Every structure is written in C-alpha cells, then in structure tokens.
Amino acid sequence: MRSYLIFIFILIASIKTLSQNIDFFKEDLKFRLSENYFEVDGDYYFRNNSLNPLTLKLKYPFPQDSIFGKIDSVKCFNLSDLSSSINIIKQEYMMFTISIPASESKVYRITYRQQLLNNRALYILTTTQQWNKPFEQASYELVVENLHVDSLTFIPDNVEVFKDSTKYYWKKKNFMPDRNFEVFFSR
C-alpha cells in the first residue's frame, strides 16, 4: 500500500512539473455564428521550456448546458506534421496529446462545431487560468451570418459590416481571461 501511495505522489508531482515546463502562451481563434451552429477554429501555441522533450495529455472542455446542442466535427492536429493527437472525444470534453521537443514550440489546431438550441453561443476561456500565466498574445475573430448580436462578453477592437455578415475582431496582450467568450444574439 505504501509503494502505491508513493507512486501516486510521484505521478502527481510529475504532472505538475510537466505542466510548469510547458507554457500555453498564445491562441488565435476564429468563430463563426450562423442560424444553427457555433463553429470554432483555433490555433493553440505551446512552448517547452525544458531541456528535454515533453509529452502531455490535455483536457479541452466543451460548453455543457441544456441550452447547447451536440458537438460534432471535432478535429485536433499538430500543424507541423498534420498528425492527429486526439485520445478521447466525449460530449463534455476532448483529451489530446501534445509532444514538444526540448526548447521548442508547437502549434495545435482544434476545430469543432456545436449546435445552437438557444440564442447564446459560448467558448470556454477561463480554463486558461489553470496555466497560471496570461497569454502573451491572443487574437479572436467572430463572423456572424444573418443574425443580430445583442451583446458580447468582450468589447471588440474592430467591427466590419457586410451585406450578409458582420466580423468582430479582438487583439489581446498579456491576457488572462476572467470570463468566457459569450455571444447573445437574435434571429
């Protein structure tokens, strides 16, 4: 029993050490909001600060509430070699693996689509706080097609209005999200 407890302690300490050696330092996300779906297409930047190659499994949460529909079209891959890194996909989350050589950075692209059952779309940003560091940079783009935006969680830096769509843009530096990205809209 004692050796089992020592093993668990070493495992927890190793996970904590791994996550301290890897920075989640930047993200570039594009959202698309249409009549029935909220789509996410994001590039996520990770940096290995150690002198050894590191591999880490990460949990990527999806919005869960009775007002949100099913998640589909989930993809996750390393942009440098286009290999998939998904381990598990559930309605509540996805598990994926990142592998980064010593003192290097890697970019992972994650895309998914969520059915909308109400007049609200949500992207979870607050899990960034678990990394204990703000993003060095973050950029967000929201394209809204043939819908009216009633409110946004963050005030956009720029807005472009077209005939059948509107684009909203955000650029952040040293950004530690204190709330999630939400869009309230009307049809």
Contacts in CASP RR format, 6 or more apart in sequence:
PFRMAT RR
TARGET T0000
AUTHOR 0000-0000-0000
METHOD contacts of the structure
MODEL  1
MRSYLIFIFILIASIKTLSQNIDFFKEDLKFRLSENYFEVDGDYYFRNNS
LNPLTLKLKYPFPQDSIFGKIDSVKCFNLSDLSSSINIIKQEYMMFTISI
PASESKVYRITYRQQLLNNRALYILTTTQQWNKPFEQASYELVVENLHVD
SLTFIPDNVEVFKDSTKYYWKKKNFMPDRNFEVFFSR
18 54 0 8 1.000
18 56 0 8 1.000
19 56 0 8 1.000
19 131 0 8 1.000
21 48 0 8 1.000
21 49 0 8 1.000
21 50 0 8 1.000
21 54 0 8 1.000
22 46 0 8 1.000
22 47 0 8 1.000
22 48 0 8 1.000
22 49 0 8 1.000
22 54 0 8 1.000
22 56 0 8 1.000
22 98 0 8 1.000
22 100 0 8 1.000
23 46 0 8 1.000
23 47 0 8 1.000
23 49 0 8 1.000
23 131 0 8 1.000
23 133 0 8 1.000
24 44 0 8 1.000
24 45 0 8 1.000
24 46 0 8 1.000
24 128 0 8 1.000
24 131 0 8 1.000
24 133 0 8 1.000
24 135 0 8 1.000
25 45 0 8 1.000
25 46 0 8 1.000
25 47 0 8 1.000
25 105 0 8 1.000
25 133 0 8 1.000
25 135 0 8 1.000
25 136 0 8 1.000
25 137 0 8 1.000
26 44 0 8 1.000
26 45 0 8 1.000
26 135 0 8 1.000
26 136 0 8 1.000
26 137 0 8 1.000
26 138 0 8 1.000
27 42 0 8 1.000
27 43 0 8 1.000
27 44 0 8 1.000
27 45 0 8 1.000
27 135 0 8 1.000
27 138 0 8 1.000
27 139 0 8 1.000
28 42 0 8 1.000
28 43 0 8 1.000
28 138 0 8 1.000
28 139 0 8 1.000
29 40 0 8 1.000
29 41 0 8 1.000
29 42 0 8 1.000
29 43 0 8 1.000
29 123 0 8 1.000
29 138 0 8 1.000
29 139 0 8 1.000
29 140 0 8 1.000
29 141 0 8 1.000
30 40 0 8 1.000
30 41 0 8 1.000
30 42 0 8 1.000
30 140 0 8 1.000
30 141 0 8 1.000
30 142 0 8 1.000
30 143 0 8 1.000
31 38 0 8 1.000
31 39 0 8 1.000
31 40 0 8 1.000
31 41 0 8 1.000
31 121 0 8 1.000
31 123 0 8 1.000
31 140 0 8 1.000
31 141 0 8 1.000
31 142 0 8 1.000
31 143 0 8 1.000
31 181 0 8 1.000
31 183 0 8 1.000
32 38 0 8 1.000
32 39 0 8 1.000
32 41 0 8 1.000
32 142 0 8 1.000
32 143 0 8 1.000
32 145 0 8 1.000
33 39 0 8 1.000
33 121 0 8 1.000
33 142 0 8 1.000
33 143 0 8 1.000
33 144 0 8 1.000
33 145 0 8 1.000
33 147 0 8 1.000
33 183 0 8 1.000
33 185 0 8 1.000
34 145 0 8 1.000
34 146 0 8 1.000
34 147 0 8 1.000
35 116 0 8 1.000
35 145 0 8 1.000
35 146 0 8 1.000
35 147 0 8 1.000
35 187 0 8 1.000
36 115 0 8 1.000
36 116 0 8 1.000
37 113 0 8 1.000
37 114 0 8 1.000
37 115 0 8 1.000
37 116 0 8 1.000
38 113 0 8 1.000
38 114 0 8 1.000
38 116 0 8 1.000
38 121 0 8 1.000
38 122 0 8 1.000
38 123 0 8 1.000
38 183 0 8 1.000
39 111 0 8 1.000
39 112 0 8 1.000
39 113 0 8 1.000
39 114 0 8 1.000
40 110 0 8 1.000
40 111 0 8 1.000
40 112 0 8 1.000
40 113 0 8 1.000
40 114 0 8 1.000
40 123 0 8 1.000
41 109 0 8 1.000
41 111 0 8 1.000
42 109 0 8 1.000
42 110 0 8 1.000
42 111 0 8 1.000
43 79 0 8 1.000
43 107 0 8 1.000
43 108 0 8 1.000
43 109 0 8 1.000
44 107 0 8 1.000
44 108 0 8 1.000
44 109 0 8 1.000
44 110 0 8 1.000
45 105 0 8 1.000
45 106 0 8 1.000
45 107 0 8 1.000
46 98 0 8 1.000
46 100 0 8 1.000
46 105 0 8 1.000
46 106 0 8 1.000
46 107 0 8 1.000
46 108 0 8 1.000
47 100 0 8 1.000
47 104 0 8 1.000
47 105 0 8 1.000
48 54 0 8 1.000
48 100 0 8 1.000
48 101 0 8 1.000
48 102 0 8 1.000
48 103 0 8 1.000
48 104 0 8 1.000
48 105 0 8 1.000
48 106 0 8 1.000
49 103 0 8 1.000
50 102 0 8 1.000
50 103 0 8 1.000
51 102 0 8 1.000
51 103 0 8 1.000
52 102 0 8 1.000
53 99 0 8 1.000
53 100 0 8 1.000
53 101 0 8 1.000
53 102 0 8 1.000
54 99 0 8 1.000
54 100 0 8 1.000
54 102 0 8 1.000
55 97 0 8 1.000
55 98 0 8 1.000
55 99 0 8 1.000
55 100 0 8 1.000
56 97 0 8 1.000
56 98 0 8 1.000
57 87 0 8 1.000
57 95 0 8 1.000
57 96 0 8 1.000
57 97 0 8 1.000
58 95 0 8 1.000
58 96 0 8 1.000
58 97 0 8 1.000
58 98 0 8 1.000
59 93 0 8 1.000
59 94 0 8 1.000
59 95 0 8 1.000
60 76 0 8 1.000
60 93 0 8 1.000
60 94 0 8 1.000
60 95 0 8 1.000
60 96 0 8 1.000
60 110 0 8 1.000
61 92 0 8 1.000
61 93 0 8 1.000
61 124 0 8 1.000
61 127 0 8 1.000
62 71 0 8 1.000
62 91 0 8 1.000
62 92 0 8 1.000
62 93 0 8 1.000
62 94 0 8 1.000
62 112 0 8 1.000
62 114 0 8 1.000
62 124 0 8 1.000
63 114 0 8 1.000
63 122 0 8 1.000
63 123 0 8 1.000
63 124 0 8 1.000
64 91 0 8 1.000
64 92 0 8 1.000
65 122 0 8 1.000
66 117 0 8 1.000
67 117 0 8 1.000
67 118 0 8 1.000
67 120 0 8 1.000
68 114 0 8 1.000
68 115 0 8 1.000
68 116 0 8 1.000
68 117 0 8 1.000
68 118 0 8 1.000
68 122 0 8 1.000
69 114 0 8 1.000
69 115 0 8 1.000
69 116 0 8 1.000
69 117 0 8 1.000
70 91 0 8 1.000
70 114 0 8 1.000
70 115 0 8 1.000
71 91 0 8 1.000
71 112 0 8 1.000
71 113 0 8 1.000
71 114 0 8 1.000
72 112 0 8 1.000
72 113 0 8 1.000
72 114 0 8 1.000
72 115 0 8 1.000
73 111 0 8 1.000
73 112 0 8 1.000
73 113 0 8 1.000
74 86 0 8 1.000
74 89 0 8 1.000
74 94 0 8 1.000
74 110 0 8 1.000
74 111 0 8 1.000
74 112 0 8 1.000
75 84 0 8 1.000
75 86 0 8 1.000
75 109 0 8 1.000
75 110 0 8 1.000
75 111 0 8 1.000
75 112 0 8 1.000
76 84 0 8 1.000
76 85 0 8 1.000
76 86 0 8 1.000
76 94 0 8 1.000
76 96 0 8 1.000
76 108 0 8 1.000
76 109 0 8 1.000
76 110 0 8 1.000
76 111 0 8 1.000
77 83 0 8 1.000
77 84 0 8 1.000
77 85 0 8 1.000
77 108 0 8 1.000
77 109 0 8 1.000
78 85 0 8 1.000
78 98 0 8 1.000
78 99 0 8 1.000
78 106 0 8 1.000
78 107 0 8 1.000
78 108 0 8 1.000
79 106 0 8 1.000
79 107 0 8 1.000
79 108 0 8 1.000
79 109 0 8 1.000
80 106 0 8 1.000
80 107 0 8 1.000
85 96 0 8 1.000
85 97 0 8 1.000
85 98 0 8 1.000
85 99 0 8 1.000
85 108 0 8 1.000
86 94 0 8 1.000
86 95 0 8 1.000
86 96 0 8 1.000
87 95 0 8 1.000
87 96 0 8 1.000
87 97 0 8 1.000
88 94 0 8 1.000
88 95 0 8 1.000
89 95 0 8 1.000
94 110 0 8 1.000
94 112 0 8 1.000
96 108 0 8 1.000
96 110 0 8 1.000
98 106 0 8 1.000
98 108 0 8 1.000
99 106 0 8 1.000
100 106 0 8 1.000
114 121 0 8 1.000
119 150 0 8 1.000
119 184 0 8 1.000
119 185 0 8 1.000
119 186 0 8 1.000
119 187 0 8 1.000
120 182 0 8 1.000
120 183 0 8 1.000
120 184 0 8 1.000
120 185 0 8 1.000
121 182 0 8 1.000
121 183 0 8 1.000
121 185 0 8 1.000
122 180 0 8 1.000
122 181 0 8 1.000
122 182 0 8 1.000
122 183 0 8 1.000
123 180 0 8 1.000
123 181 0 8 1.000
123 182 0 8 1.000
124 180 0 8 1.000
124 181 0 8 1.000
125 177 0 8 1.000
125 179 0 8 1.000
125 180 0 8 1.000
125 181 0 8 1.000
126 177 0 8 1.000
126 178 0 8 1.000
126 179 0 8 1.000
126 180 0 8 1.000
128 134 0 8 1.000
128 135 0 8 1.000
128 176 0 8 1.000
128 177 0 8 1.000
129 176 0 8 1.000
129 177 0 8 1.000
133 176 0 8 1.000
134 174 0 8 1.000
134 175 0 8 1.000
134 176 0 8 1.000
135 172 0 8 1.000
135 174 0 8 1.000
135 175 0 8 1.000
135 176 0 8 1.000
136 173 0 8 1.000
136 174 0 8 1.000
137 171 0 8 1.000
137 172 0 8 1.000
137 173 0 8 1.000
137 175 0 8 1.000
138 170 0 8 1.000
138 171 0 8 1.000
138 172 0 8 1.000
138 173 0 8 1.000
138 175 0 8 1.000
139 169 0 8 1.000
139 170 0 8 1.000
139 171 0 8 1.000
139 172 0 8 1.000
140 154 0 8 1.000
140 168 0 8 1.000
140 169 0 8 1.000
140 170 0 8 1.000
140 172 0 8 1.000
140 181 0 8 1.000
141 167 0 8 1.000
141 168 0 8 1.000
141 169 0 8 1.000
141 170 0 8 1.000
142 152 0 8 1.000
142 156 0 8 1.000
142 167 0 8 1.000
142 168 0 8 1.000
142 183 0 8 1.000
143 165 0 8 1.000
143 166 0 8 1.000
143 167 0 8 1.000
144 165 0 8 1.000
144 166 0 8 1.000
144 167 0 8 1.000
144 168 0 8 1.000
144 183 0 8 1.000
144 185 0 8 1.000
145 164 0 8 1.000
145 165 0 8 1.000
146 164 0 8 1.000
146 165 0 8 1.000
147 185 0 8 1.000
147 186 0 8 1.000
147 187 0 8 1.000
148 185 0 8 1.000
148 186 0 8 1.000
148 187 0 8 1.000
149 166 0 8 1.000
149 168 0 8 1.000
149 183 0 8 1.000
149 184 0 8 1.000
149 185 0 8 1.000
150 184 0 8 1.000
150 185 0 8 1.000
150 186 0 8 1.000
151 183 0 8 1.000
151 184 0 8 1.000
152 168 0 8 1.000
152 182 0 8 1.000
152 183 0 8 1.000
152 184 0 8 1.000
153 179 0 8 1.000
153 180 0 8 1.000
153 181 0 8 1.000
153 182 0 8 1.000
153 183 0 8 1.000
154 170 0 8 1.000
154 181 0 8 1.000
156 168 0 8 1.000
156 169 0 8 1.000
156 170 0 8 1.000
157 169 0 8 1.000
157 170 0 8 1.000
157 171 0 8 1.000
158 168 0 8 1.000
158 169 0 8 1.000
159 166 0 8 1.000
159 167 0 8 1.000
159 168 0 8 1.000
159 169 0 8 1.000
160 166 0 8 1.000
160 167 0 8 1.000
160 169 0 8 1.000
END
